[in-house]
Amino acid sequence: MIPAALSQVTKVAEHKEELTKLKKACDGMESSFLRQLLHTMRESVTETDLGGDKTGMDTYRDMLDGAMADKMAQRGTLGISKMAYEAMAGRILKGKEAR
């Protein structure tokens, strides 16, 4: 049992760079989904003219939504990143192409 565990640790160490890239890509995928979700949610809200000039408001909202989506993805809010990572990491560790 211990040799098998050591073998897994060795495989993870050998593929650390690939697994790190995979994690980043999976987080990016969840973040992209969350950005679209937040954007769609904002479109469903009726805006008013309270507050005056709206110069730059759309840009600010897009930046805010992007930052929130990135943070939510890092925390695994929906679990999409985790599911994708686990599915693909297993293939990397087994030595198969991650397709």
C-alpha positions as CSV (number, residue, x, y, z in Angstrom):
1,M,0.0,0.0,0.0
2,I,2.8,2.4,0.8
3,P,4.7,1.8,-2.5
4,A,1.4,2.5,-4.4
5,A,1.0,5.8,-2.5
6,L,4.6,6.8,-3.2
7,S,4.1,5.9,-6.9
8,Q,1.1,8.3,-7.0
9,V,3.1,11.1,-5.3
10,T,5.9,10.6,-7.8
11,K,3.5,10.8,-10.7
12,V,2.0,14.0,-9.3
13,A,5.5,15.5,-8.9
14,E,6.4,14.5,-12.5
15,H,3.3,16.2,-13.9
16,K,3.2,19.2,-11.6
17,E,3.6,21.8,-14.3
18,E,0.9,20.2,-16.4
19,L,-1.5,19.9,-13.5
20,T,-0.9,23.5,-12.5
21,K,-1.7,24.6,-16.1
22,L,-4.8,22.4,-16.0
23,K,-6.0,23.9,-12.7
24,K,-5.6,27.4,-14.2
25,A,-7.5,26.5,-17.3
26,C,-10.3,24.9,-15.3
27,D,-10.6,28.0,-13.1
28,G,-10.6,30.1,-16.2
29,M,-13.5,28.0,-17.6
30,E,-15.5,28.4,-14.5
31,S,-14.7,32.1,-14.3
32,S,-15.9,32.6,-17.9
33,F,-19.1,30.8,-17.1
34,L,-19.6,33.0,-14.0
35,R,-18.9,36.2,-16.0
36,Q,-21.6,35.3,-18.5
37,L,-24.0,34.4,-15.6
38,L,-23.4,37.7,-13.9
39,H,-23.8,39.6,-17.2
40,T,-27.1,37.9,-17.9
41,M,-28.3,38.6,-14.3
42,R,-27.5,42.3,-14.7
43,E,-29.4,42.5,-18.0
44,S,-32.5,41.3,-16.2
45,V,-32.5,44.3,-13.8
46,T,-34.3,47.4,-14.9
47,E,-32.1,50.5,-14.6
48,T,-33.2,53.9,-13.4
49,D,-31.8,57.3,-14.0
50,L,-31.0,57.8,-10.3
51,G,-27.5,58.8,-9.7
52,G,-27.1,61.0,-12.8
53,D,-24.3,60.6,-15.3
54,K,-23.5,56.9,-16.2
55,T,-20.2,57.6,-17.9
56,G,-18.0,54.6,-17.5
57,M,-20.6,52.6,-15.6
58,D,-20.7,49.7,-18.0
59,T,-16.9,49.4,-18.0
60,Y,-16.8,49.5,-14.2
61,R,-19.6,46.9,-14.0
62,D,-17.7,44.6,-16.5
63,M,-14.5,44.9,-14.5
64,L,-16.4,44.3,-11.2
65,D,-18.2,41.2,-12.7
66,G,-14.8,39.9,-14.0
67,A,-13.1,40.3,-10.6
68,M,-16.0,38.7,-8.8
69,A,-16.2,35.8,-11.3
70,D,-12.4,35.2,-11.0
71,K,-12.6,35.1,-7.2
72,M,-15.7,32.9,-7.2
73,A,-14.0,30.5,-9.6
74,Q,-10.8,30.3,-7.4
75,R,-13.0,29.5,-4.4
76,G,-14.8,26.8,-6.4
77,T,-18.2,28.3,-5.9
78,L,-20.0,26.2,-8.5
79,G,-17.6,23.2,-8.5
80,I,-17.3,23.2,-12.3
81,S,-13.5,23.7,-12.1
82,K,-13.1,21.0,-9.6
83,M,-15.1,18.4,-11.6
84,A,-13.2,19.3,-14.8
85,Y,-9.9,19.2,-13.1
86,E,-10.5,15.8,-11.5
87,A,-11.6,14.3,-14.8
88,M,-8.7,15.6,-16.7
89,A,-6.0,15.2,-14.0
90,G,-6.7,11.5,-13.8
91,R,-6.0,11.2,-17.5
92,I,-2.8,13.1,-17.2
93,L,-1.6,10.9,-14.3
94,K,-2.4,7.8,-16.2
95,G,-0.3,9.0,-19.1
96,K,-3.2,9.5,-21.6
97,E,-3.9,12.6,-23.6
98,A,-6.3,14.9,-21.8
99,R,-8.9,15.2,-24.5
